[in-house]
Amino acid sequence: MTQLTEMVASHTHSVRAVEDELLPHTDTRVELSVVVVTPRTLVVDSLELYLDDHLVTSHRYTESDRNGLAKGQTLPLYQGNLSSGPHQLKTVVNARADNNRFVRREFLHSFVKRSVIKKLHIALSAKAPEFEPGALFSEREADPVSSNASGVSDNSGPQGNAERVHRERRERNMFELAEQERIKGRTDAAGRYLAKMDEGYWAALGYLNLANDFARDDLNFTRALVSLRVAMAMAAKDNNDTRGTNLLNQLHLRAGYLALKSDDYDKAINLLEKVRLDSYYAPQALYLHGLALANKGNHRGAMQSWHRAKKFPMAFPGVTDAWIGMGRGFDMAGYPGQAGESWLAANAAYQGERVTLSALAEQIGQHGAYKALVEDARNTGPQWFLADSRTLTQPRMAYLLTFLEQANAQNAVRNVARYDEMTAQLNRNAHDLSVFIVALTQLVDAGASATSIKKLLSDSQRLKQQIDGLQTQVNAGRARAARALDMLALDFVDQQYRLMGHALDKTEQQIAHLYEYLALETLGEEAQ
């Protein structure tokens, strides 16, 4: 893959070189950007852009992107090439308007591309009282010499970005050195490396790994809990809020579990309540929270926690246990009838989940794991906005997240994604080269006789001819990567199917024991 990646990168570099040489004669570039004028009443989740009915970009905004839009920042959408003449832009906006109302709107704008950089700006808004989303398009043409590459000012500054990248690389290198010592069993040496690191994600991850070693080797969990406390302080200072928050949820879950194992139920409850309910770790935290409450004799509170965990898909750790826990809670509280009903409901849920897993395995066999698990889990269909906005409640996303806990699964998904990125890049190159060839042919037809123009035209035609050969290699590599991913995914689904079978056995045993108990109780009453 490395060699093919370099070949595609080299081809892209050559296409950009043609574009740079074409600039003194004619500029084919077009740049689009967006701003939300009323961020309090319109939250953009995703945007799709079509130029002349051809999809050029589809972007789902991250939390940091939405924060930027909420502050009124102008964000780049697309930079590409267009031939001179009339064109039509279609913008599809998926957003949440006032009162959390989901909307999907299409906006059309016609414009004319001339031999200069074309900059298009989209201002989105949703104003009272209807809060109906609207779009205002503006255009300007820029001098190629005075324009930057993106058409959007960089407020962060290249020096600041370089410093952040350097710091991130340094911290990761220090983390890897600490890991080498830890793996060899030299925890003191690993700790010395971690002590030299700045506060943030990588230091927190190092202390988490140390805590796991301490929990495995020590008779009590004191050192492990101390390491986790340090990790929490480090993660809270990470400059990437999303990454730091996710790690904090994991740390609180791990510390809560160790406190529960130490019979310190109050500490466990306090730690587990800090796990965010919109995180991947929420179902397991809720299950453990219920266990801690049950051990304190608070069966009602325990069942409330388990009931909340049941709302998550069964792919998440802790959910199947919560279904069984509900029956145990009723039983321990002295309600055997409700306990039986709860276990029967769990039994039916497990059977239904096995049907879901069988259907998922069939879809993987028919369409491949990348589509069945990754692409379909994104839920980007035209009716996405009718679904529950909490992605963690979607079973497909739950199975994807659980599957990606495995390092080999992450690598397999990444490999397929890289091949798809190469295909997308080659498609962009083909589109740009077609535009260059049209523009250069027009120059030649207009009487331009410069040798450089003819050479650029020849180079463009040659580069476009190379795309088919590169795409054939990418397709072959993608097929191999997809087969490897399919095998891993089918093994994962089979494992999940067997786990549901074990859960079924547990509920059936509980139901059998309950019936036996009720039968003996009835016999005792009749004997009296």
FIVO-744212 format. One record per residue: x, y, z of N, C-alpha, C in turn. Coordinates in steps of 0.001 Angstrom, whole numbers, plus 500000, padded with zeros to 6 digits. Layout:
N
XYZXYZXYZ...
END
This chain:
528
500827498792500000500000500000500000500865501264500000501993501209500688502848502403500794503303502874499422503743501924498590504217502282497245503088502879496408501892502289496499500763502791495724500342504169496229500377504365497539500052505675498106501001506741497580502289506391497510503280507333496987503035507630495514502612506618494748502338506819493323501158507775493130500093507576493920498930508472493823499311509879494263500120509976495332500573511293495794501423511987494735502287511217494055503123511778492992502272512270491826501246511484491491500348511889490409499616513179490772499147513267492023498460514475492486499396515671492462500649515448492861501642516535492822501836517037491386501863516118490430502025516511489031500822517303488536499610516900488985498399517637488600498444519064489154498895519199490407498993520536491003500057521375490285501117520716489808502156521439489078501598521993487770500764521208487093500117521687485872499228522888486195498488522795487296497615523898487688498420525172487936499563525047488627500387526220488916500921526859487637501315526034486669501844526568485412500747527163484545499502526715484786498381527227484007497929528609484488498235528934485748497726530161486364498064531441485591499290531613485071499563532865484344498693533055483106498120531974482596497339532046481357495834532098481638495369531276482561493956531255482923493819530543484261492908531036485103492724530431486423491398529686486457491460528402486732490260527565486743489740527300488147490389527860489159490033527508490535488711528128490977488008527358491823486797527832492481486894527431493949486518528363494829486606528124496266485275528478496916484845527624497855483581527839498533483805527826500044483082528698500732483163528765502188481771529010502749481610528784504078480291528900504700480416529583506054479359530290506445479262530875507773477804530763508216477582530564509504476227530543510057475988531890510734475056532653510191474801534005510679474038533974512003473167532972512182472358532871513409472662531529514097473824531396514691474225530101515266473335529646516419472639530564517077471774530153518192470516529451517721470112529701516486468860529117515990469080528125514852470331527884514471470609526935513398471941526238513677471882524943513937473080524137514188473249523184513007474311523381512233474541522593511024475230521284511388474613520181510986475212518864511212476043518405510020475561518660508802476319518242507617475906519088506416476800519120505424476561519849504176477001518992503000476224519060501931476600518410500678476624519472499588477656519437498748477791520414497669477820519710496321477005520213495413476954519681494053477285520802493084478196520552492167478480521480491074478036520830489780477058521449489120476503520901487881476026519470488087475283519252489202474689517957489558475726516882489887476975517296490096478028516344490461478441516612491908478335515589492771478702515746494176480209515966494283480602517117494859482028517415494981482531517276496405481633517411497395482054517201498778480836516936499641481034516092500649480007515801501647480697515831502995480295516768503835481034516991505072480122516943506276480403516045507215479686516009508492480549516718509522479983517725510149480768518571511031481003517914512384482235518023512862482597517540514180482182518571515231482339518197516503481981519116517579482812520387517517484115520256517196484964521446517112484562522328515933484151521709514806483669522489513669482419523276514047481494522596514739480257523272515133480529524408516108481545524208516950481925525296517859482408526509517068483165526236515991483635527325515144482487528043514459481524527278513929480362527890513290479531528673514302479448528143515533478675528830516573479294530166516950480592530319516698481275531584516994481276532526515790480583532117514726480505532966513548481707532887512640482522531837512796483706531703511951483314531246510545484057531718509558483883531262508182484775530048507954484164528926507548484908527686507353484955527327505872486086526823505391486166526406503994485328525166503733484729525092502552483922523940502165484583523119501068485077523823500053485566523088498872486505523985498088487541523370497530488410524048496573488670523093495430488355523509494229488543522658493066488716523489491810488442522876490678488626523552489390487364523426488547487082524496487801485931524535486907486333525211485610485729524765484535485972525414483250485191526716483176485602527596482295484907528876482128483506528639481587482582529517482032481215529395481550480226529315482698478932529120482362477886529072483395477903527739484160477599527812485439477555526611486288476443526787487312476067525677487929475057525726488981475572525019490229475403525682491358475792525137492662474528524748493419474519523521493951473425523082494822474007522751496192473453523369497212473890523139498592472773522443499353473064521280499924472097520529500736472526520650502195471658521245503009471960521517504416471139520588505302471819519847506154471170519048507190471462519716508520470421520156509210470651520980510398469516520814511400469748521402512583468729521478513625468368522949513810467137523260513534466672524635513692466173524843515116465534525966515348465074526288516698464155525190517229464154524998518554463364523957519227463778522552518801465054522409518395465621521098518048464862520429516902464340521218515981463605520689514835464599520332513735464559519080513279465480518627512247464971519050510872465858519592510058465483520056508725466533519634507707466083519478506484466966519220505342466482520118504218467342521019503770466944521994502765467979522029501635467475522292500407468339522438499236468271523884498751469446524419498419469527525791497909470317525779496603469797526472495580470428526523494258470978527918493992472109527952493285472716529231492924473455529065491599473114529899490622473783529886489321474850530969489279475967530665488631477045531645488525477835531383487245478663532344486894479494532243485690480962532225486107481693531260485617483124531155485916483911531802484778484788532747485158485658533380484177487100533028484496488026533591483783489430533198483874490139533849485058489505533780486216490105534226487477489564533309488571490186533371489757489698532569490877488292533032491253487403532076491358486025532378491749485829531975493201485420532934494027485175532662495445483675532790495701483088531711496213481672531701496552481529531581498069480636532383498632480436532408500076478961532148500360478693531225501306477323530865501657477070531279503104476072532123503319475689532556504665474353531906505012474356531043506020473152530321506432472526530998507640471196530977507694470508531609508819469135530978509003468572531156510203467197530742510504466638531768511486465822532674510979465382533816511781463938533647512242463640534278513390462291534262513961461333535017513020460032534709513044459420533728513946459345532315513377459528532146512053459368530814511459460587529935511686461776530569511808463033529832511936463249528876510756462792529311509591463000528525508389464403528821507851465235527783507640466607528009507170466629528694505807467560529612505662467763530296504399469240530391504072469548530652502813470940530753502378471109531972501495472126532756501785472462533930500979473820533684500335473869533715498989475096533454498257475736534776497843477041534842497950477778536008497469478986535526496684479414536345495737480526535967494859481548537088494811482777536687494572483800537672494214484892536956493448485563537722492623486659537186491824487959537764492342488947536885492549490193537314493188491344537240492220492300538130492441493540538120491680494374536931492149494820536036491234495587534872491646496817535215492459497416536373492181498657536710492873498398537058494331497243537732494588496988538221495940496201537250496802495795536105496228494979535158496985495836534102497622495395533649498814496067532498499409495446531226498876495973530095499281495560528819498685494140528448499039493664528816500206492357528360500641491265529395500436491644530659500294490632531686500177490031532080501503490518531496502606490014531796503947491189532154504821491064533252505530492189533686506355492464532695507458493721532499507766494158531583508813494460532373510064493513532339511014493668533127512221494604532477513221494796531156513048495619530468514042497099530727513828497514530933512592498920531199512305499719529934512114500568529886511086501356528684510805502332528345511914502875529368512578503841529090513635503179528379514805501960528835515174501241528183516265500894526751515939500480526490514691500162525126514283501397524247514329502521524763513867503764523988513859504189523625515279504016524573516195504378524295517594503497523210518187502205523252517862501295522225518384501636520851517832501948520800516543502324519522515929503607518990516545504586519876516761505858519463517365505636518945518787504821519630519552504551519210520926503846517866520943502869517680520067502146516404520005503089515259519659503997515505518712504952514462518316505899514132519470506345515171520183507252514950521309506571514137522405505329514499522732504608513780523785504367512328523399504055512098522149503815510713521715505109509898521777506220510505521384507501509801521454507854509448522900507627510382523824507880510111525237506973508991525748505719508996525319504784507941525707505276506581525235505776506519523995506254505245523463507496504754524211508366505673524623509518505277525434509070504710526783508074505366527387507538504863528652506907503489528470506234503290527345505605501998527075506644500888526919507758501200526281508816500197526130509318499717527490509479500650528420509921500282529769508824499516530511507597499948530374506489499294531078506309497855530609506400497642529307506228496295528747507312495351529256508503495890529516509600495082530063509464494854531572508420495432532165508205495261533595508888496303534452509523497309533827510236498345534588509288499549534765508355499396535707507350500444535904507954501729536466509026501595537273509666502795537819510281503633536699510952502972535759511548503690534630510465504315533751509347503586533569508232504138532789507681505382533480507594505319534820507090506467535572507981507688535441509290507466535338510211508609535188509996509307533850509756508547532806509457509161531507508147509955531582507131509351532202505834510022532292505920511312533105506790511329534125506934512523534964507514513701534185508234513416533088508832514474532277507850515045531245506703514417531097505771514806530050504871515951530501504352516691529522503398517752529813502035517145530131501192517918530796499832517459531060499078517320529744498289516265529622497536516048528400497248514579528166496821514299526939496313512966526577497362511870526733498578512100526195499558511016526154500062510659527545500249511638528395500645511348529773499533510587530493498280511006530272497151510325530908497060508868530453497293508643529164497244507276528643498348506419529262499518507013529456500620506282530087500289505881531512499706506785532284499330506463533664498185505452533716497293505484532736496237504467532663496834503080532471497818502960531581498464501663531351499207501186532594499851502125533298500501501758534556499477501254535570498331501923535650497283501515536579496791500102536272496681499779534992496247498430534613497260497389535065498555497697534953499595496780535431499529496616536950499363497720537657499276497657539119498055496839539555496922497031538878495709496293539222495882494794538990496674494447537992496918493035537678497885492399538678498900493139539127499986492542539914499816492707541425499131493764541894499054494037543335497895493284543985498042493032545272496987492368546027495832493331546305496113494616546392495047495616546521495220496654545410494238497520545290494192498424544138494624499852544489495363500021545570495738501375545994496594502071544946497679501398544513498561502040543518497825502282542208496975501341541828496235501498540573495314502716540639494622502894541771493705504017541895494452505348541940495642505361542579496451506580542591496873506953541172497313505956540405497709506210539013496539506724538190495359506179538438494185506643537707493828508076538074494006508447539343493760509827539751494697510792539023495963510397538911496927511230538183496516511326536711496111510191536142495689510181534741494499511108534518493559511120535462492397512009535336492821513471535310493754513833536194494238515214536212494924515575534899495676514635534327496360514873533049495355515017531905494381514106531848493406514127530750492561515399530779492283515907531971491469517120532089492164518336531483493497518275531331494263519408530791494583519240529300494035518212528665494336517996527248493739519125526409494465519575525391493990520687524564492963520254523521492749518950523383491708518421522497490552517972523379489497518782523436488403518525524378487738517175524131487501516840522868486805515592522556487630514389522996488907514399522659489792513290523016489955513180524526490154514322525187490339514321526632489100513847527374487913514296526923486667513891527574486436512398527425486716511859526242486543510428526023487444509612526955488700510055527104489625509344527985489193509479529444488691510639529829488201510823531200487063509859531514486155509660530572485072508701530779485622507300531014486630506923530229487246505611530388487935505489531751488610506547532180489321506530533457488350506426534633487257507168534577486270507099535654485628505712535719485386505119534559484828503765534535485792502772535165487053502856534776488052501922535297488226502105536803488318503345537264488479503598538692487244503153539475486052503375538916484832502926539570484776501415539701485242500731538670485265499262538711486210498763539808487399499376539904488362498961540932487839499263542331487175500397542493486589500715543795485499499708544154484712499300543187483677498288543415484295496960543834485391496582543146486087495337543493486679495421544900486992496637545362487555496828546704486469496964547764485208496802547356484053496921548262483880498333548805484465499324548123484253500722548490483129501252547605481889500952547992480753501205547126480461502695546957480660503475548001480408504914547883481367505564546891482651505177546972483620505719546016483281505265544590482888504010544453482523503491543133481355504274542547480335504514543364479162505260542891479560506665542462480395507324543251480829508683542941481607508741541622482498507786541412483304507766540186482461507427538961481594506439539091480797505995537942479781507049537518479323507864538458478377508924538097479035510035537285480360510037537198481068511039536405481222510639534941480843509398534617480891508957533219479700509561532488479957510277531419478893510945530669477951509935530035476653510240530056475658509326529523475649509281527999476340510212527337476417510176525873477728509565525399478422508851526290479700508254525922479546506757525671480540506193525027480567504760524747480583503939526032481139504493527108481305503752528358480085503861529269479069504609528880477913504832529742477178503548530127476870502623529186476118501422529585476827500589530647478140500384530473478877499601531457478940500336532796479097501653532750479119502430533989477778502323534716476674502364533972475356502236534587475164500864535212475653499822534541475530498473535113476320498361536418477572498833536401478394498773537615477817499668538716477255500800538324476602501691539283475455500955539972474685500197539203473607499404539787474122498342540734475239497701540372475822496693541261476231497313542594476866498490542535477289499149543773476085499479544649475008499973544044473803500290544804473177499032545387473153497946544588472580496686545070473372496151546254474690496272546205475530495799547306475301496624548578474806497847548408474462498677549572473025498433550038472308497537549335470934497235549704469907498124549040470325499006548149469403499911547468468972499263546153468062498290546236467656497545545043466848498412544077466058499317544596465278500210543725466210501095542893467211501687543547468169502513542816468957501708541801469305500459542177470045499594541259469234499331539996467948499030540168467108498739539000466918499975538128466920501162538735466828502383537931468055502534537024469236502231537579470460502304536764470437501264535657470022500048535988469982498985534981468935499274533913467814499897534325466790500254533344467334501271532337468142502193532802468750503177531886469750502501530961470503501535531492471464500814530650470760500013529565469565499507529855468814498696528882468424499489527637468437500819527728468039501627526577469111501659525488470312501208525829471401501178524849471376499852524081471932499823522861472016498571522115472836497520522861472508496259522629473149495172523367474601494956522987475065495606521933476473495456521559477404496066522604476901497028523372477756497699524348477968496821525576479190496823526119479448496079527358478537496559528485477991495602529233477157495928530379475670495867530108475243495929528841473812495993528543473137494641528772473736493562528263473126492239528481473079491912529967474116492305530710474124492067532159473030492880532848472761494074532342471719494914532946470341494271532783470099493643531633468820492944531434468642491840532475469698491059532706469622490004533724469519490614535115470254491715535331470247492366536626468864492840537046468045493268536084466695493722536421465905492611537104466006491396536575465311490268537192465836489977538584467145490031538734467733489786540053467299490856541048467203492107540579466770493179541457465370492945541981464454492556541101463097492250541548463097491073542520463900490055542209463953488864543059464473489219544455465550490004544518466140490372545803465213491302546596464378492070545863463445492971546532462183492248546991462063490938546666460915490150547114459746490161546161459996490351544857458928490331543849459231489268542794459024487983543130459381486907542194458584486955540894457330487403540948456541487464539719457132488438538712457481489645539183458111490636538305459489490171537847460182489422538711461494488890538318461347487947537134460351487061537205460125486140536088459787486861534806458926487886534906458569488657533712459795489350533130460660489865534005461852490563533540462802489618532829462980488405533358463872487439532708463299486934531386461968486799531337461344486401530073461542487491529018461443488765529439461683489875528513463132489878528039464058489597528963465476489533528585465709488408527598465054487272527848465198486130526950464742486479525536463615487163525448463102487561524129464029488574523468464597489488524267465515490488523712466772489832523159467309488842523877468506488137523405468220487384522109467068486751522050466710486031520821466570487000519643465963488148519910465842489151518853467189489676518399468121489814519341469451490296518982470196489288518132469966488011518374470604486982517543470075487043516103468797487366515961468238487550514620468910488745513945469104489839514690469787491026514160471204490686513722471919489911514528473299489530514204473343488633512973472375487753512837472322486901511636472103487751510389471223488756510513470981489652509376472223490475509059472953490899510093474182491659509877475235490809509174475360489558509587476314488652508934475950488456507464474653488377507188474202488214505800474540489461504974474356490635505578474694491869504861476191491984504616476997491543505572478452491559505371478825490650504214478186489482504155478464488557503055478053489114501710476958489873501670476446490391500399477149491675499961477348492603500902477823493942500542479206494274501080479771493417501924481076493703502504480947494386503851481939494179504703481894494717506064481998496233506080482756496805505141482950498258505179481623498986504986480814498494504060479503499123503851478547498769504986478481497479505349477497497032506331477747497610507715479025497783508078479340498268509418479701499751509440480639500156508567481173501518508643480259502525507950479996502316506673479225503314505928477788503390506406477137502237506615475743502258507050475603502783508468476652502601509290476597503110510669476592504630510705477111505262509656477127506729509620475730507304509474474804506488508946473404506910508850473265508228508102473861508284506894473839509534506132472834509501504984471837508631505091470821508573504060469968509827504033469109509968503017468319511198502886467344511417504036466985510363504783466056510513505895466760510428507243468067510739507270468832510617508510468254511451509639467653512599509280467221513542510298465949513071511010465313512005510516464153511456511202464550510477512290465834510078512298466306509115513290466601509810514605466782508978515646467157509524516952468512510208516811468641511400517350469884512146517192471020511559518001470732510722518979471791510129519793472346508923519053473508509067518444474069507986517630474351506742518438474548506887519751474837505703520566473629504794520694472441505244520317471268504385520388471076503592519099471936503755518132471825503027516871472611501717516968471952500569516797472647499281516935473856499142516023473755499626514770474870499469513839476097500222514343475899501421514864477007502190515410477585501495516643476715500889517445477183500188518644478094499025518272477705498259517285478548497133516870479849497617516240479788498735515503481010499272514913481995499684516009481510500412517024482394500869518097482989499693518868482177498672519120482676497496519830483691496746518981483421496626517694484339495965516764485679496684516730485644498025516764486867498810516655487672498860517948487208498187518988488046498049520181489264497178519894489188496354518855490301495487518479491270496257517578492556496171517904493563496905517125493601496428515676493487495102515464493529494600514082492305495044513288491184495233513970489990495735513283490187497188512867490794497992513741491086499383513396491980499458512167493018498621512139493932498629510983493220498192509706492343497182509828491642496682508640490701497744508078489971498437508947489075499510508496489884500655507902491013500992508555491854502075508060492387501759506660492761500500506409493290500126505095492252500333504003491021499873504249489972500062503243489710501553503035489675502306504127489419503748504018490508504443503208491758504007503379492854504629502617492706504377501121492306503173500760492082502896499339490934503744498790489878503919499599488774504777499158489219506231499019490111506672499911490651508027499801491463508186498520492224507138498162492994507199496914492069507275495709490966506511495751489995506570494656489393507961494544489036508538495692488465509891495679489472510900495126490752510745495508491772511665495015491970511522493507491981510292493020492133510073491581490937510631490818489738510522491397488552511104490748488672512628490682489189513232491772489392514691491747490438515064490694491504514274490623492541514540489614491968514446488207491122513419487968490526513246486636489643514440486287488857514897487264487997516059487027488827517306486723489862517550487548490692518740487345491406518693486003491935517532485654492648517410484367491709517649483190490454517194483311489484517454482242489262518955482083489190519657483217489029521115483161490257521766482528491458521300482925492697521874482369492766521654480859492386520455480429492464520133478990491523521034478196490313521270478727489365522171478038489938523581477959490473524072479096491012525434479131492214525585478202493106524614478195494293524683477349493934524559475870492934523706475575492491523566474186491895524870473682491146525562474567490584526861474190491684527876473902492772527823474696493886528740474461494547528455473120494727527170472821495343526788471537494447527209470383493121526972470514492184527337469453492111528846469267492382529587470372492338531049470281493594531624469652494549530754469323495748531213468638496996531220469478496913530750470712498108530698471558499071529662470988500236530108470641501195529213469985502406528919470853502383529368472098503529529149472981503756527659473182505020527286473156505367525877473353504926525390474722504991526281475705504619525890477064503153525473477146502274526153476385500852525813476403500649524404475838501302524141474720501149522810474104501728521718474991502835522048475677503420521062476590502485520791477765501871521849478300500920521660479391499742520798478947499267521025477736498163520224477203498579518763477069499796518539476564500299517169476425500468516500477790501002517264478758501184516713480108499838516363480737498859517221480546497531516964481113496909515704480519497037515554479216496486514369478553497205513100479018498523513202479194499291512034479661498908511659481087498774512651481959498399512384483347497002511769483435496109512239482557494759511678482593494754510227482123495620509900481177495711508512480714496264507579481794497053508125482707497640507299483772496628506895484840495527507622484908494581507402486000493979506004485951493640505520484775493026504188484685493940503112485257495239503186484934496183502197485452496310502275486963496391503502487496496472503659488945495195503174489618494048503485489012492776503073489617492640501557489633493169500893488608493126499419488579493911498844489756495081499408490022495873498941491164495176499233492490494563500415492587493835500767493811492664499810494027491948499492492960490807498581493074491249497200493551492380496719493014492879495405493420493280495413494900493978496467495317494366496580496724493163496713497633492170497452497181490962497642497971490228496322498148490186495521497099489506494215497178490197493316498201491536493321498216492266492507499195491999492996500618492058494307500798491811494875502129490383494598502586489419494664501659488019494414502009487805492961502418488478492031501730488341490609502098488878490365503510490019490974503826490588490824505177489641491403506227489045492551505925488096493163506859486854492300507013486376491725505914485188490870505977485407489679506901486576489066506821486866487908507667486858488295509144487488489419509472487502489882510862486090490207511344485316490870510495483969491279510889483062490069511094483173489073510218482336487878510364482705487104511632483992487056511950484415486420513210483844487182514407483861488509514323483330489339515406481836489103515589481088489076514485479641488866514569479337487484515128480121486495514711479930485145515236480182485099516743481207485820517182481502485885518618480350486540519371479813487642518822478677488306519455477460487394519505477271486594518463476152485650518416476276484622519537477514484127519737477742483150520801477567483774522181477973485045522336477769485731523614476279485878523930475471486146522915474028486204523132473489484839523530474097483777522988473700482435523381473987482163524852475156482632525320475490482475526743474504483254527612474146484463527169473181485257527927471823484562527973471428483931526863470180483168526839470207482032527859471333481333527927471468480240528891471289480740530319471875481928530600471767482477531951470317482784532318469591483421531397468201483765531707467350482512531842467599481528531006466829480285531105467092479583532433468331479642532901468638479062534208467918479817535325467919481156535227467229481951536236465731481642536247465152481520535051463713481212534953463430479832535523464298478857535218464116477498535738464195477475537261465175478193537812465307478238539269464097478913539904463590479969539246462427480662539784461210479743539788460985479033538681459847478119538615459970477019539659461205476532539839461426475496540851461095476035542246461532477261542538461264477882543830459761478072544036459056478557543004457619478785543129456869477468543296457348476421542614456698475113542749456862474571544157458071474674544706458306474207546071457480475007547072457362476310546836456573477155547730455110476762547689454601476437546482453212476010546349452973474690547066453931473743546923453807472450547606453794472638549113454625473558549598454662473824551032453351474367551548452728475249550762451443475810551169450352474749551183450381473839550161449373472785550106449541471805551259450813471560551665451059470632552764450517471181554078450502472494554200449976473106555415448447473038555433
END
